[in-house]
Amino acid sequence: MLLVILCAAALPYLMDIYLSFGTYYIREMNRKPFIVILYACCVPALAALFSLDRLLDNIKKEEVFIEKNVSYLRMISWCCFGVAVLVVMAGYYYFLFYFVAVVAAFIGLILRVVKNVIQQAIIIKAENDFTI
């Protein structure tokens, strides 16, 4: 989480370095909307990292099949979808970000599947706990 905050603080400087190594197309693009989109991506990234930290903390305590983990996985997947939407907008400025948006959406989809599996496992566990 600290790394995301540090990168957000240094984003204009990092953008200058990146643009200095780029092709003519990259060097001439409009920086301000691109930087705004990248700053906007920091919000869901921090939310996803916080949820992931809580999820891993629960797993460390051997609390895998609980409703709280389902909500954490749901939050992480929505953050991935949110980043995918934001990065699609950045694709207008730099074509490579369309690929990044597809990857983020795919990861969000996989997390939704894992969330649904864990949710069903919680139901099965509850049924088994009531069985004598």
Backbone bond lengths (Angstrom), bond angles and torsions (degrees), N, CA, C in turn:
res aa  C-N    CA-C-N  psi(-1)  N-CA   C-N-CA  omega(-1)  CA-C   N-CA-C  phi
1 M - - - 1.446 - - 1.531 110.50 -
2 L 1.316 114.32 -37.48 1.456 119.11 178.12 1.530 111.03 -64.23
3 L 1.322 116.20 -37.14 1.466 120.37 179.43 1.530 111.29 -64.34
4 V 1.321 117.70 -38.81 1.472 120.60 176.99 1.519 110.17 -63.31
5 I 1.323 116.49 -42.58 1.470 120.35 179.61 1.524 110.66 -65.14
6 L 1.332 116.76 -42.71 1.474 119.76 178.48 1.531 111.60 -64.55
7 C 1.322 116.85 -41.74 1.475 119.43 178.09 1.524 111.21 -65.82
8 A 1.323 117.03 -36.37 1.466 119.62 177.61 1.520 110.78 -65.90
9 A 1.331 116.18 -38.30 1.461 119.43 178.82 1.522 111.36 -67.31
10 A 1.329 117.18 -34.79 1.461 121.60 -177.49 1.530 112.46 -97.33
11 L 1.325 117.88 11.12 1.466 120.50 -174.49 1.528 114.06 -57.71
12 P 1.325 121.03 -45.39 1.478 118.38 179.17 1.531 112.29 -61.34
13 Y 1.316 116.52 -40.07 1.468 120.24 178.30 1.528 110.82 -66.74
14 L 1.334 116.87 -43.38 1.465 120.43 178.50 1.530 111.14 -64.43
15 M 1.323 115.82 -35.26 1.470 120.16 178.02 1.524 110.70 -65.88
16 D 1.319 117.68 -39.93 1.470 120.62 177.14 1.528 110.99 -62.19
17 I 1.321 116.59 -42.49 1.468 120.02 178.70 1.519 110.41 -63.63
18 Y 1.338 116.79 -45.08 1.459 120.84 -179.34 1.533 111.23 -63.06
19 L 1.312 116.65 -43.12 1.461 120.18 -178.35 1.525 111.96 -70.04
20 S 1.315 117.84 -26.97 1.465 119.56 179.08 1.528 112.00 -69.90
21 F 1.326 117.45 -24.57 1.463 121.26 179.12 1.519 112.92 -94.95
22 G 1.320 117.62 -6.22 1.454 121.34 -173.65 1.514 113.77 -81.35
23 T 1.323 114.07 174.61 1.459 120.76 175.99 1.528 108.93 -76.12
24 Y 1.305 116.01 178.78 1.467 120.90 -179.23 1.518 110.59 -59.49
25 Y 1.327 117.20 -41.26 1.464 121.16 -178.92 1.519 110.66 -59.44
26 I 1.326 116.74 -43.90 1.460 120.67 -178.39 1.529 110.42 -69.80
27 R 1.311 117.40 -40.44 1.461 119.98 -177.91 1.522 112.80 -65.45
28 E 1.325 117.41 -29.14 1.461 120.80 -175.49 1.520 114.24 -95.32
29 M 1.336 118.29 2.94 1.459 118.67 -177.98 1.530 110.66 -76.45
30 N 1.306 114.91 160.44 1.455 121.43 -179.17 1.527 109.03 -76.71
31 R 1.310 117.20 119.06 1.460 122.36 -173.21 1.522 113.67 -77.31
32 K 1.321 117.86 -37.66 1.470 120.37 -169.93 1.525 113.59 -61.22
33 P 1.338 120.42 -50.24 1.471 117.89 179.12 1.528 111.95 -64.40
34 F 1.314 115.42 -33.91 1.452 120.73 179.97 1.532 110.18 -64.85
35 I 1.319 117.83 -43.59 1.463 122.24 179.40 1.528 110.34 -67.88
36 V 1.327 117.51 -38.17 1.466 120.68 178.45 1.527 110.02 -61.95
37 I 1.326 117.15 -42.74 1.462 120.87 178.89 1.530 110.56 -64.41
38 L 1.325 117.11 -41.18 1.457 119.59 178.82 1.525 111.56 -66.52
39 Y 1.332 117.63 -38.15 1.465 119.92 174.83 1.525 110.69 -64.09
40 A 1.320 116.90 -39.34 1.464 120.44 178.96 1.531 111.18 -64.72
41 C 1.316 117.39 -30.32 1.468 121.10 178.03 1.530 111.81 -70.34
42 C 1.314 117.19 -20.06 1.470 120.29 179.75 1.522 111.53 -67.43
43 V 1.321 118.17 -31.58 1.466 121.28 -177.92 1.530 111.15 -65.59
44 P 1.351 119.68 -54.16 1.465 117.53 177.41 1.529 112.84 -67.34
45 A 1.326 117.16 -27.99 1.468 119.13 177.70 1.520 110.58 -64.83
46 L 1.324 117.43 -43.67 1.463 120.47 178.11 1.526 111.30 -67.09
47 A 1.321 117.47 -38.94 1.467 120.53 177.93 1.527 110.58 -64.31
48 A 1.337 116.64 -41.29 1.470 120.25 178.93 1.521 110.98 -66.68
49 L 1.320 117.49 -40.82 1.460 120.23 178.97 1.522 111.60 -65.69
50 F 1.325 117.52 -38.67 1.463 120.48 177.21 1.523 110.27 -63.79
51 S 1.346 117.13 -45.67 1.464 120.97 178.97 1.523 111.10 -63.75
52 L 1.323 116.35 -39.58 1.463 119.84 178.47 1.520 110.78 -64.41
53 D 1.325 117.32 -38.71 1.461 120.96 177.66 1.529 110.75 -62.84
54 R 1.320 117.41 -44.26 1.468 121.13 178.31 1.530 110.65 -64.76
55 L 1.350 116.83 -40.53 1.463 121.34 179.43 1.528 110.64 -62.38
56 L 1.310 116.50 -47.18 1.462 120.38 179.90 1.524 111.64 -66.37
57 D 1.323 117.28 -32.84 1.458 120.82 175.99 1.530 110.33 -64.25
58 N 1.332 117.20 -42.50 1.463 120.53 177.30 1.527 111.55 -64.84
59 I 1.314 116.80 -39.80 1.464 119.89 179.46 1.522 110.12 -66.10
60 K 1.331 116.73 -37.20 1.466 120.30 177.73 1.532 110.60 -62.74
61 K 1.330 116.62 -33.90 1.466 121.22 178.35 1.527 111.58 -82.20
62 E 1.338 116.94 6.24 1.465 124.37 -179.29 1.527 112.18 63.34
63 E 1.309 115.95 34.86 1.462 122.49 174.37 1.529 107.54 -111.73
64 V 1.337 114.98 78.95 1.463 119.61 -173.90 1.520 111.38 -87.91
65 F 1.330 117.24 -50.13 1.456 120.73 -172.81 1.522 110.56 -96.69
66 I 1.338 115.14 71.90 1.464 121.36 176.36 1.527 108.62 -129.75
67 E 1.318 114.90 157.07 1.472 120.49 -177.60 1.527 112.77 -62.81
68 K 1.318 117.10 -31.24 1.462 120.22 -179.10 1.530 110.39 -61.78
69 N 1.345 117.27 -39.18 1.465 120.20 178.26 1.523 111.64 -65.68
70 V 1.323 116.27 -34.05 1.471 119.64 175.88 1.517 110.13 -63.64
71 S 1.331 116.78 -42.27 1.467 118.99 179.44 1.527 110.95 -67.82
72 Y 1.343 117.22 -35.09 1.468 119.22 176.51 1.525 111.23 -65.51
73 L 1.320 116.95 -42.58 1.468 119.72 177.97 1.527 111.11 -65.43
74 R 1.317 116.47 -37.00 1.469 120.12 177.25 1.529 110.43 -62.59
75 M 1.332 115.85 -43.65 1.463 120.20 179.99 1.528 111.02 -63.83
76 I 1.318 117.16 -43.65 1.465 120.61 -179.93 1.524 110.40 -63.10
77 S 1.331 116.79 -41.84 1.471 118.78 -179.37 1.524 111.20 -66.10
78 W 1.344 117.77 -40.79 1.466 119.49 177.71 1.523 111.32 -65.38
79 C 1.331 116.41 -33.71 1.469 119.33 176.12 1.523 110.44 -64.82
80 C 1.334 116.93 -39.55 1.473 120.05 177.24 1.524 110.82 -63.29
81 F 1.337 116.64 -42.45 1.466 119.43 178.28 1.533 110.86 -65.76
82 G 1.324 116.89 -37.77 1.463 120.35 177.64 1.521 111.91 -63.39
83 V 1.328 115.77 -43.58 1.465 119.66 177.17 1.520 109.95 -63.76
84 A 1.328 117.34 -38.48 1.468 120.15 179.07 1.529 110.80 -60.57
85 V 1.317 116.96 -42.15 1.476 120.28 178.88 1.525 110.60 -64.84
86 L 1.333 116.40 -44.30 1.467 119.48 179.88 1.527 111.64 -64.56
87 V 1.317 116.29 -39.56 1.461 119.85 -177.23 1.533 111.00 -73.13
88 V 1.332 117.26 -27.47 1.472 119.02 173.83 1.524 109.60 -61.92
89 M 1.330 116.20 -38.44 1.469 119.32 176.32 1.527 110.72 -64.68
90 A 1.333 117.10 -36.48 1.464 120.20 177.46 1.525 110.89 -69.41
91 G 1.324 117.30 -24.22 1.462 120.79 177.38 1.515 112.69 -62.08
92 Y 1.314 117.21 -23.07 1.463 120.74 175.40 1.528 110.34 -62.15
93 Y 1.326 116.02 -33.52 1.462 121.03 -178.02 1.519 112.82 -91.09
94 Y 1.332 116.80 -29.55 1.466 120.26 -177.84 1.518 107.36 -147.61
95 F 1.322 117.68 114.99 1.460 124.26 -169.39 1.524 113.43 -58.25
96 L 1.321 118.58 -31.05 1.465 121.97 -177.21 1.527 112.19 -60.54
97 F 1.314 117.70 -25.05 1.452 120.16 -177.85 1.526 113.04 -71.22
98 Y 1.323 118.37 -16.87 1.468 119.41 172.17 1.525 110.02 -63.32
99 F 1.324 116.70 -39.85 1.459 120.86 176.79 1.527 110.70 -64.11
100 V 1.317 117.19 -42.23 1.467 121.67 178.87 1.529 109.58 -63.22
101 A 1.311 117.83 -38.11 1.468 121.33 178.99 1.525 110.78 -64.70
102 V 1.315 117.31 -40.72 1.468 120.57 178.35 1.523 110.06 -64.14
103 V 1.326 117.26 -42.23 1.464 121.09 178.84 1.533 110.49 -63.23
104 A 1.320 117.91 -44.83 1.466 121.24 179.73 1.527 111.00 -62.96
105 A 1.331 117.28 -41.58 1.460 120.57 178.52 1.525 110.77 -66.33
106 F 1.318 117.41 -38.16 1.468 121.33 179.15 1.531 110.54 -65.76
107 I 1.318 117.40 -42.34 1.464 120.79 177.16 1.530 109.79 -63.09
108 G 1.329 117.06 -41.13 1.463 120.45 176.19 1.515 111.74 -60.68
109 L 1.333 117.09 -39.61 1.460 121.36 178.23 1.522 111.22 -65.66
110 I 1.311 117.73 -43.61 1.464 121.50 178.08 1.530 110.17 -62.05
111 L 1.319 116.76 -41.31 1.467 119.62 178.21 1.521 111.77 -64.23
112 R 1.332 117.32 -35.12 1.468 119.97 176.48 1.523 110.68 -64.42
113 V 1.328 116.93 -39.29 1.464 120.43 178.15 1.527 109.98 -64.68
114 V 1.322 117.19 -45.45 1.472 120.86 178.37 1.524 110.32 -61.94
115 K 1.330 116.93 -40.17 1.466 120.84 177.75 1.516 110.90 -60.44
116 N 1.334 116.57 -44.04 1.463 120.31 179.95 1.525 111.33 -65.96
117 V 1.321 117.84 -37.17 1.465 121.34 178.04 1.526 109.68 -64.72
118 I 1.315 117.88 -45.56 1.457 120.93 179.97 1.525 110.60 -66.54
119 Q 1.315 116.67 -35.99 1.463 120.03 177.78 1.533 110.68 -63.93
120 Q 1.317 116.91 -41.53 1.464 119.93 176.81 1.525 111.01 -68.35
121 A 1.325 117.91 -35.65 1.467 121.11 177.78 1.524 110.67 -64.82
122 I 1.322 117.38 -35.05 1.471 120.83 176.92 1.526 109.92 -64.03
123 I 1.324 116.67 -41.48 1.470 120.75 179.02 1.529 110.01 -64.23
124 I 1.326 116.40 -45.12 1.472 120.12 179.48 1.524 110.50 -64.68
125 K 1.302 117.27 -39.96 1.476 121.05 177.99 1.511 111.03 -62.78
126 A 1.330 117.36 -42.22 1.458 121.03 178.09 1.523 111.15 -63.25
127 E 1.333 117.81 -40.33 1.457 121.22 177.40 1.529 110.32 -65.24
128 N 1.322 117.82 -40.46 1.456 120.91 179.55 1.522 111.50 -68.33
129 D 1.313 118.07 -32.17 1.466 120.62 178.39 1.515 111.57 -67.83
130 F 1.351 117.80 -28.85 1.458 120.86 178.96 1.522 113.02 -87.49
131 T 1.326 117.03 -9.76 1.464 121.04 179.22 1.529 109.39 -83.07
132 I 1.316 115.62 136.24 1.466 118.42 -179.17 1.512 110.63 -83.41
